[in-house]
């Protein structure tokens, strides 16, 4: 039932970017509270419809995302930004605690049918 509900909405979600869905996207899309949006994301992960991701952003403003992880636990305490290192910036090695971590979700087209 939950999956059908999502399929109906999936086309619109896809227009936003299925690989980068934020809790805020879900909240505004369904016009619900942030709390409920979080719950829906959590349920969607459990159902195999969403995949949770953590993007670690570089401290240098003009840069971007250094790396993406599946779990918070996977993120190392120190991260080197390869882009900034290649560009020859002095600041390319960061403490993760100083960086912004963006939580988002990916929509999995074939969710529910778990093959592995
Ligand atoms: Zn960087």
Backbone and ligand atoms as CSV (ligand in chain L), in Angstrom:
chain,resi,resn,atom,element,x,y,z
A,1,UNK,N,N,0.830,-1.193,0.000
A,1,UNK,CA,C,0.000,0.000,0.000
A,1,UNK,C,C,0.868,1.248,0.000
A,2,UNK,N,N,1.859,1.199,0.847
A,2,UNK,CA,C,2.778,2.328,0.963
A,2,UNK,C,C,3.522,2.550,-0.354
A,3,UNK,N,N,3.898,1.436,-0.975
A,3,UNK,CA,C,4.634,1.503,-2.239
A,3,UNK,C,C,3.783,2.122,-3.351
A,4,UNK,N,N,2.536,1.738,-3.399
A,4,UNK,CA,C,1.627,2.279,-4.409
A,4,UNK,C,C,1.468,3.777,-4.251
A,5,UNK,N,N,1.336,4.171,-3.016
A,5,UNK,CA,C,1.217,5.582,-2.672
A,5,UNK,C,C,2.440,6.328,-3.198
A,6,UNK,N,N,3.581,5.695,-3.053
A,6,UNK,CA,C,4.815,6.338,-3.484
A,6,UNK,C,C,4.961,6.339,-4.996
A,7,UNK,N,N,4.558,5.257,-5.634
A,7,UNK,CA,C,4.645,5.181,-7.093
A,7,UNK,C,C,3.865,6.310,-7.748
A,8,UNK,N,N,2.722,6.588,-7.178
A,8,UNK,CA,C,1.876,7.647,-7.705
A,8,UNK,C,C,2.616,8.984,-7.662
A,9,UNK,N,N,3.355,9.168,-6.612
A,9,UNK,CA,C,4.057,10.425,-6.417
A,9,UNK,C,C,5.458,10.396,-7.023
A,10,UNK,N,N,5.901,9.216,-7.369
A,10,UNK,CA,C,7.302,9.048,-7.778
A,10,UNK,C,C,7.692,9.928,-8.959
A,11,UNK,N,N,6.781,10.037,-9.921
A,11,UNK,CA,C,7.105,10.808,-11.113
A,11,UNK,C,C,7.431,12.253,-10.759
A,12,UNK,N,N,6.714,12.782,-9.813
A,12,UNK,CA,C,6.961,14.171,-9.406
A,12,UNK,C,C,8.256,14.248,-8.590
A,13,UNK,N,N,8.456,13.249,-7.751
A,13,UNK,CA,C,9.700,13.209,-6.977
A,13,UNK,C,C,10.887,13.140,-7.930
A,14,UNK,N,N,10.745,12.354,-8.973
A,14,UNK,CA,C,11.830,12.208,-9.935
A,14,UNK,C,C,12.185,13.532,-10.597
A,15,UNK,N,N,11.180,14.351,-10.782
A,15,UNK,CA,C,11.449,15.651,-11.376
A,15,UNK,C,C,12.327,16.507,-10.480
A,16,UNK,N,N,12.205,16.315,-9.172
A,16,UNK,CA,C,13.038,17.097,-8.267
A,16,UNK,C,C,14.486,16.627,-8.348
A,17,UNK,N,N,14.715,15.358,-8.469
A,17,UNK,CA,C,15.996,14.660,-8.551
A,17,UNK,C,C,15.956,13.461,-7.624
A,18,UNK,N,N,15.724,12.292,-8.200
A,18,UNK,CA,C,15.533,11.081,-7.395
A,18,UNK,C,C,16.774,10.697,-6.592
A,19,UNK,N,N,17.924,11.219,-6.994
A,19,UNK,CA,C,19.147,10.864,-6.290
A,19,UNK,C,C,19.466,11.819,-5.153
A,20,UNK,N,N,18.639,12.834,-5.021
A,20,UNK,CA,C,18.916,13.815,-3.975
A,20,UNK,C,C,17.612,14.371,-3.406
A,21,UNK,N,N,17.005,13.564,-2.557
A,21,UNK,CA,C,15.736,13.946,-1.957
A,21,UNK,C,C,15.991,14.304,-0.494
A,22,UNK,N,N,15.609,15.489,-0.128
A,22,UNK,CA,C,15.787,15.896,1.268
A,22,UNK,C,C,14.480,15.723,2.021
A,23,UNK,N,N,14.587,15.718,3.341
A,23,UNK,CA,C,13.386,15.655,4.168
A,23,UNK,C,C,12.479,16.833,3.812
A,24,UNK,N,N,13.102,17.963,3.522
A,24,UNK,CA,C,12.339,19.163,3.161
A,24,UNK,C,C,11.556,18.955,1.856
A,25,UNK,N,N,12.160,18.274,0.873
A,25,UNK,CA,C,11.449,17.941,-0.371
A,25,UNK,C,C,10.166,17.174,-0.053
A,26,UNK,N,N,10.340,16.148,0.770
A,26,UNK,CA,C,9.212,15.285,1.129
A,26,UNK,C,C,8.160,16.083,1.893
A,27,UNK,N,N,8.644,16.930,2.800
A,27,UNK,CA,C,7.743,17.734,3.620
A,27,UNK,C,C,6.874,18.653,2.747
A,28,UNK,N,N,7.524,19.383,1.860
A,28,UNK,CA,C,6.785,20.329,1.043
A,28,UNK,C,C,5.926,19.616,0.002
A,29,UNK,N,N,6.419,18.482,-0.465
A,29,UNK,CA,C,5.677,17.742,-1.473
A,29,UNK,C,C,4.345,17.216,-0.936
A,30,UNK,N,N,4.398,16.618,0.243
A,30,UNK,CA,C,3.173,16.076,0.831
A,30,UNK,C,C,2.433,17.113,1.668
A,31,UNK,N,N,3.080,18.253,1.828
A,31,UNK,CA,C,2.511,19.323,2.646
A,31,UNK,C,C,2.220,18.840,4.068
A,32,UNK,N,N,3.263,18.295,4.692
A,32,UNK,CA,C,3.139,17.740,6.034
A,32,UNK,C,C,4.191,18.381,6.931
A,33,UNK,N,N,4.185,17.978,8.199
A,33,UNK,CA,C,5.168,18.525,9.128
A,33,UNK,C,C,6.527,17.863,8.895
A,34,UNK,N,N,7.582,18.540,9.339
A,34,UNK,CA,C,8.933,17.988,9.206
A,34,UNK,C,C,9.049,16.660,9.938
A,35,UNK,N,N,8.394,16.579,11.097
A,35,UNK,CA,C,8.432,15.361,11.892
A,35,UNK,C,C,7.855,14.185,11.111
A,36,UNK,N,N,6.727,14.429,10.469
A,36,UNK,CA,C,6.076,13.379,9.695
A,36,UNK,C,C,6.902,13.041,8.451
A,37,UNK,N,N,7.496,14.058,7.845
A,37,UNK,CA,C,8.342,13.836,6.671
A,37,UNK,C,C,9.525,12.943,7.031
A,38,UNK,N,N,10.116,13.189,8.207
A,38,UNK,CA,C,11.221,12.355,8.679
A,38,UNK,C,C,10.785,10.910,8.850
A,39,UNK,N,N,9.583,10.753,9.406
A,39,UNK,CA,C,9.032,9.423,9.643
A,39,UNK,C,C,8.803,8.701,8.312
A,40,UNK,N,N,8.281,9.419,7.333
A,40,UNK,CA,C,8.028,8.834,6.016
A,40,UNK,C,C,9.350,8.400,5.365
A,41,UNK,N,N,10.365,9.234,5.475
A,41,UNK,CA,C,11.681,8.886,4.932
A,41,UNK,C,C,12.216,7.624,5.601
A,42,UNK,N,N,12.039,7.559,6.915
A,42,UNK,CA,C,12.510,6.409,7.677
A,42,UNK,C,C,11.795,5.141,7.229
A,43,UNK,N,N,10.479,5.243,7.070
A,43,UNK,CA,C,9.679,4.111,6.609
A,43,UNK,C,C,10.080,3.698,5.202
A,44,UNK,N,N,10.311,4.701,4.354
A,44,UNK,CA,C,10.685,4.433,2.969
A,44,UNK,C,C,12.020,3.699,2.894
A,45,UNK,N,N,12.937,4.033,3.809
A,45,UNK,CA,C,14.222,3.336,3.869
A,45,UNK,C,C,13.988,1.881,4.265
A,46,UNK,N,N,13.132,1.687,5.272
A,46,UNK,CA,C,12.835,0.342,5.745
A,46,UNK,C,C,12.173,-0.503,4.655
A,47,UNK,N,N,11.359,0.167,3.838
A,47,UNK,CA,C,10.660,-0.536,2.757
A,47,UNK,C,C,11.554,-0.748,1.539
A,48,UNK,N,N,12.740,-0.179,1.569
A,48,UNK,CA,C,13.647,-0.318,0.436
A,48,UNK,C,C,13.305,0.614,-0.710
A,49,UNK,N,N,12.552,1.655,-0.432
A,49,UNK,CA,C,12.173,2.611,-1.463
A,49,UNK,C,C,13.180,3.765,-1.509
A,50,UNK,N,N,13.636,4.146,-0.341
A,50,UNK,CA,C,14.652,5.191,-0.229
A,50,UNK,C,C,15.947,4.588,0.294
A,51,UNK,N,N,17.045,5.195,-0.135
A,51,UNK,CA,C,18.333,4.840,0.417
A,51,UNK,C,C,18.881,6.083,1.101
A,52,UNK,N,N,19.333,5.931,2.329
A,52,UNK,CA,C,19.827,7.071,3.080
A,52,UNK,C,C,21.280,7.349,2.721
A,53,UNK,N,N,21.596,8.622,2.580
A,53,UNK,CA,C,22.961,9.022,2.212
A,53,UNK,C,C,23.421,10.197,3.063
A,54,UNK,N,N,24.725,10.257,3.265
A,54,UNK,CA,C,25.302,11.385,3.993
A,54,UNK,C,C,26.397,12.014,3.138
A,55,UNK,N,N,26.189,13.243,2.753
A,55,UNK,CA,C,27.174,13.952,1.939
A,55,UNK,C,C,27.986,14.879,2.835
A,56,UNK,N,N,29.304,14.710,2.778
A,56,UNK,CA,C,30.183,15.579,3.562
A,56,UNK,C,C,30.640,16.723,2.666
A,57,UNK,N,N,30.319,17.931,3.086
A,57,UNK,CA,C,30.652,19.099,2.268
A,57,UNK,C,C,32.007,19.675,2.649
A,58,UNK,N,N,32.712,20.156,1.644
A,58,UNK,CA,C,34.018,20.781,1.838
A,58,UNK,C,C,33.835,22.128,2.532
A,59,UNK,N,N,34.864,22.494,3.309
A,59,UNK,CA,C,34.794,23.764,4.037
A,59,UNK,C,C,35.035,24.956,3.105
A,60,UNK,N,N,35.771,24.722,2.030
A,60,UNK,CA,C,36.007,25.795,1.068
A,60,UNK,C,C,34.735,26.027,0.255
A,61,UNK,N,N,34.240,27.235,0.354
A,61,UNK,CA,C,32.932,27.558,-0.206
A,61,UNK,C,C,32.742,27.217,-1.679
A,62,UNK,N,N,33.764,27.475,-2.469
A,62,UNK,CA,C,33.627,27.251,-3.905
A,62,UNK,C,C,33.721,25.782,-4.284
A,63,UNK,N,N,33.982,24.944,-3.308
A,63,UNK,CA,C,34.169,23.519,-3.592
A,63,UNK,C,C,32.825,22.797,-3.701
A,64,UNK,N,N,32.558,21.882,-2.839
A,64,UNK,CA,C,31.299,21.139,-2.914
A,64,UNK,C,C,31.361,19.930,-2.018
A,65,UNK,N,N,30.748,18.858,-2.462
A,65,UNK,CA,C,30.711,17.635,-1.667
A,65,UNK,C,C,32.025,16.876,-1.829
A,66,UNK,N,N,32.641,16.524,-0.707
A,66,UNK,CA,C,33.891,15.763,-0.753
A,66,UNK,C,C,33.602,14.299,-1.036
A,67,UNK,N,N,32.686,13.752,-0.264
A,67,UNK,CA,C,32.383,12.335,-0.412
A,67,UNK,C,C,30.999,12.034,0.149
A,68,UNK,N,N,30.437,10.925,-0.303
A,68,UNK,CA,C,29.108,10.516,0.147
A,68,UNK,C,C,29.210,9.151,0.825
A,69,UNK,N,N,28.548,9.024,1.954
A,69,UNK,CA,C,28.592,7.783,2.714
A,69,UNK,C,C,27.182,7.242,2.955
A,70,UNK,N,N,27.123,5.929,3.167
A,70,UNK,CA,C,25.827,5.289,3.412
A,70,UNK,C,C,25.407,5.402,4.872
A,71,UNK,N,N,26.393,5.434,5.758
A,71,UNK,CA,C,26.076,5.542,7.177
A,71,UNK,C,C,26.985,6.576,7.823
A,72,UNK,N,N,26.533,7.135,8.917
A,72,UNK,CA,C,27.320,8.102,9.696
A,72,UNK,C,C,28.600,7.437,10.197
A,73,UNK,N,N,28.494,6.170,10.568
A,73,UNK,CA,C,29.625,5.435,11.126
A,73,UNK,C,C,30.776,5.303,10.132
A,74,UNK,N,N,30.442,5.295,8.848
A,74,UNK,CA,C,31.466,5.129,7.806
A,74,UNK,C,C,32.344,6.367,7.631
A,75,UNK,N,N,31.848,7.502,8.070
A,75,UNK,CA,C,32.569,8.754,7.844
A,75,UNK,C,C,33.789,8.820,8.750
A,76,UNK,N,N,34.980,8.970,8.159
A,76,UNK,CA,C,36.192,9.038,8.985
A,76,UNK,C,C,36.279,10.347,9.763
A,77,UNK,N,N,37.128,10.368,10.794
A,77,UNK,CA,C,37.251,11.566,11.624
A,77,UNK,C,C,37.934,12.709,10.892
A,78,UNK,N,N,38.828,12.344,10.001
A,78,UNK,CA,C,39.505,13.340,9.175
A,78,UNK,C,C,39.245,13.048,7.711
A,79,UNK,N,N,39.012,14.104,6.951
A,79,UNK,CA,C,38.768,13.921,5.529
A,79,UNK,C,C,39.644,14.885,4.733
A,80,UNK,N,N,40.287,14.352,3.702
A,80,UNK,CA,C,41.016,15.203,2.774
A,80,UNK,C,C,40.152,15.473,1.554
A,81,UNK,N,N,40.084,16.724,1.145
A,81,UNK,CA,C,39.351,17.038,-0.074
A,81,UNK,C,C,40.323,16.988,-1.248
A,82,UNK,N,N,40.117,15.997,-2.086
A,82,UNK,CA,C,41.016,15.768,-3.217
A,82,UNK,C,C,41.006,16.945,-4.193
A,83,UNK,N,N,39.809,17.484,-4.408
A,83,UNK,CA,C,39.662,18.615,-5.332
A,83,UNK,C,C,40.531,19.793,-4.884
A,84,UNK,N,N,40.435,20.123,-3.601
A,84,UNK,CA,C,41.195,21.252,-3.074
A,84,UNK,C,C,42.687,20.943,-3.046
A,85,UNK,N,N,43.027,19.695,-2.801
A,85,UNK,CA,C,44.430,19.289,-2.788
A,85,UNK,C,C,45.032,19.464,-4.177
A,86,UNK,N,N,44.287,19.030,-5.184
A,86,UNK,CA,C,44.753,19.143,-6.568
A,86,UNK,C,C,44.877,20.609,-6.978
A,87,UNK,N,N,43.936,21.414,-6.494
A,87,UNK,CA,C,43.966,22.837,-6.837
A,87,UNK,C,C,45.056,23.591,-6.091
A,88,UNK,N,N,45.731,22.893,-5.188
A,88,UNK,CA,C,46.850,23.485,-4.477
A,88,UNK,C,C,46.475,24.406,-3.334
A,89,UNK,N,N,45.267,24.252,-2.818
A,89,UNK,CA,C,44.854,25.067,-1.676
A,89,UNK,C,C,45.523,24.563,-0.396
A,90,UNK,N,N,45.792,25.480,0.508
A,90,UNK,CA,C,46.428,25.099,1.773
A,90,UNK,C,C,45.493,24.275,2.635
A,91,UNK,N,N,44.225,24.600,2.543
A,91,UNK,CA,C,43.213,23.967,3.368
A,91,UNK,C,C,42.526,22.842,2.617
A,92,UNK,N,N,42.992,21.634,2.803
A,92,UNK,CA,C,42.297,20.520,2.142
A,92,UNK,C,C,42.105,19.332,3.082
A,93,UNK,N,N,42.670,19.435,4.284
A,93,UNK,CA,C,42.524,18.373,5.263
A,93,UNK,C,C,41.659,18.878,6.412
A,94,UNK,N,N,40.550,18.214,6.629
A,94,UNK,CA,C,39.587,18.736,7.599
A,94,UNK,C,C,39.212,17.703,8.655
A,95,UNK,N,N,38.849,18.245,9.814
A,95,UNK,CA,C,38.226,17.427,10.846
A,95,UNK,C,C,36.762,17.306,10.455
A,96,UNK,N,N,36.236,16.114,10.443
A,96,UNK,CA,C,34.844,15.923,10.026
A,96,UNK,C,C,33.875,16.729,10.900
A,97,UNK,N,N,34.222,16.873,12.169
A,97,UNK,CA,C,33.332,17.603,13.085
A,97,UNK,C,C,33.186,19.071,12.700
A,98,UNK,N,N,34.117,19.571,11.885
A,98,UNK,CA,C,34.051,20.973,11.457
A,98,UNK,C,C,33.278,21.116,10.153
A,99,UNK,N,N,32.932,19.994,9.549
A,99,UNK,CA,C,32.296,20.040,8.232
A,99,UNK,C,C,30.786,19.884,8.329
A,100,UNK,N,N,30.135,20.355,7.299
A,100,UNK,CA,C,28.695,20.229,7.210
A,100,UNK,C,C,28.337,18.889,6.558
A,101,UNK,N,N,27.518,18.118,7.246
A,101,UNK,CA,C,27.087,16.831,6.692
A,101,UNK,C,C,25.611,16.935,6.322
A,102,UNK,N,N,25.337,16.721,5.047
A,102,UNK,CA,C,23.970,16.827,4.558
A,102,UNK,C,C,23.371,15.435,4.400
A,103,UNK,N,N,22.242,15.258,5.078
A,103,UNK,CA,C,21.555,13.981,5.011
A,103,UNK,C,C,20.533,14.055,3.889
A,104,UNK,N,N,20.526,13.069,3.021
A,104,UNK,CA,C,19.513,13.059,1.976
A,104,UNK,C,C,19.164,11.624,1.598
A,105,UNK,N,N,18.232,11.497,0.690
A,105,UNK,CA,C,17.747,10.170,0.325
A,105,UNK,C,C,17.759,9.987,-1.181
A,106,UNK,N,N,17.952,8.737,-1.578
A,106,UNK,CA,C,17.857,8.391,-2.990
A,106,UNK,C,C,16.634,7.508,-3.180
A,107,UNK,N,N,15.918,7.787,-4.219
A,107,UNK,CA,C,14.762,6.971,-4.547
A,107,UNK,C,C,15.217,5.755,-5.336
A,108,UNK,N,N,14.852,4.580,-4.864
A,108,UNK,CA,C,15.238,3.350,-5.558
A,108,UNK,C,C,14.042,2.850,-6.362
A,109,UNK,N,N,14.209,2.852,-7.664
A,109,UNK,CA,C,13.125,2.496,-8.576
A,109,UNK,C,C,12.559,1.106,-8.286
A,110,UNK,N,N,13.457,0.157,-8.074
A,110,UNK,CA,C,13.024,-1.217,-7.879
A,110,UNK,C,C,12.942,-1.612,-6.409
A,111,UNK,N,N,12.676,-0.647,-5.575
A,111,UNK,CA,C,12.516,-0.948,-4.163
A,111,UNK,C,C,11.429,-1.980,-3.966
A,112,UNK,N,N,11.407,-2.598,-2.814
A,112,UNK,CA,C,10.430,-3.650,-2.499
A,112,UNK,C,C,10.880,-5.000,-3.030
A,113,UNK,N,N,11.329,-5.027,-4.289
A,113,UNK,CA,C,11.781,-6.306,-4.864
A,113,UNK,C,C,13.250,-6.485,-4.538
A,114,UNK,N,N,13.544,-6.851,-3.338
A,114,UNK,CA,C,14.940,-6.997,-2.947
A,114,UNK,C,C,15.525,-8.247,-3.571
A,115,UNK,N,N,16.576,-8.062,-4.380
A,115,UNK,CA,C,17.165,-9.197,-5.072
A,115,UNK,C,C,18.326,-9.772,-4.266
A,116,UNK,N,N,18.969,-8.971,-3.458
A,116,UNK,CA,C,20.101,-9.492,-2.697
A,116,UNK,C,C,19.839,-9.392,-1.212
L,1,ZN,ZN,ZN,37.309,21.042,-1.357
